Amino acid sequence: MTVTKGKVGSPLPQGKTFNVLKNNALAAGEDTHKFGVDADGILIWVEVFSVTGTVDVVVDTIGETDSNYKNVITFPTISSPTAEPLERTAVNILSTIRVTVNYTGSCDYAIRARGISRGGAGADDAPLTVEVDFDPLLVANPQIQNLTLTTAGAEQAVALPLGTKRFKFQAENDALLQYTYVANQSGTAYITVWPGNSEEETDIDEEAVLTIYVQSNKNNTPFQLLVWL
């Protein structure tokens, strides 16, 4: 089927939608279309209804000539029908836009564009909705480990249980502790926990696998560790 291109006509204004390209191709190929934009930015809407190979969609903004251009949107490679339309935005554009579609096999697709304001996108290729989680970090199942740092000045590896969200440790006596997250760095890059003090870390990624390397300035230092899962 012959590719259908949107009208050349007047530039795409802000708030209006433009049918850019539509094709039901029987074999591999490339479709491209240039059009004017009279808006601060664009939203590109891609739907792929069927595909036997892959479909790649690239959007460029054009300068004085076709060879003078800048890529502003690159969609991820599409290898199966889209469950819902894919959309990307760009605001750093000139007045001419070029959309190029490359496909490695038969496919049926449609692409539309909408003129948007600069405030219509937080940044190029950024989602239009940003969610922020203000809920407090909740932890349960505290676990206690009582260990002994046998030799003064010698690192001892302490593996935190998988799922740890927070931990706290201290020396039972008046020993000075040093710890780090990388083995054999205690002499150069470490955190010092002074005698009589405790150390606490919070908001730990529960999927992280962490080991702390601890040493004391005294032999046989009782080491108390509390973790929350």
Stockholm file with secondary structure:
# STOCKHOLM 1.0

chainA/1-229         MTVTKGKVGSPLPQGKTFNVLKNNALAAGEDTHKFGVDADGILIWVEVFSVTGTVDVVVDTIGETDSNYKNVITFPTISSPTAEPLERTAVNILSTIRVTVNYTGSCDYAIRARGISRGGAGADDAPLTVEVDFDPLLVANPQIQNLTLTTAGAEQAVALPLGTKRFKFQAENDALLQYTYVANQSGTAYITVWPGNSEEETDIDEEAVLTIYVQSNKNNTPFQLLVWL
#=GR chainA/1-229 SS CCCEECCCSSCEEBTCEEEEEEEEESSCEEEEEEEEEESSEEEEEEEEEEESSCEEEEEEEECSSTTSEEEEEECCCBCSCCSSCEEEEECSCCSEEEEEEEESSCEEEEEEEEEECGGGCSSTTCCSCCCCCCCCCCCCCCEEEEEEECSTTCCEEEECCTTCCEEEEEESSSCCEEEESSTTCTTTSCEEECTTCEEEECSCCTTCCCEEEEEESSTTEEEEEEEEC
#=GC SS_cons         CCCEECCCSSCEEBTCEEEEEEEEESSCEEEEEEEEEESSEEEEEEEEEEESSCEEEEEEEECSSTTSEEEEEECCCBCSCCSSCEEEEECSCCSEEEEEEEESSCEEEEEEEEEECGGGCSSTTCCSCCCCCCCCCCCCCCEEEEEEECSTTCCEEEECCTTCCEEEEEESSSCCEEEESSTTCTTTSCEEECTTCEEEECSCCTTCCCEEEEEESSTTEEEEEEEEC
//
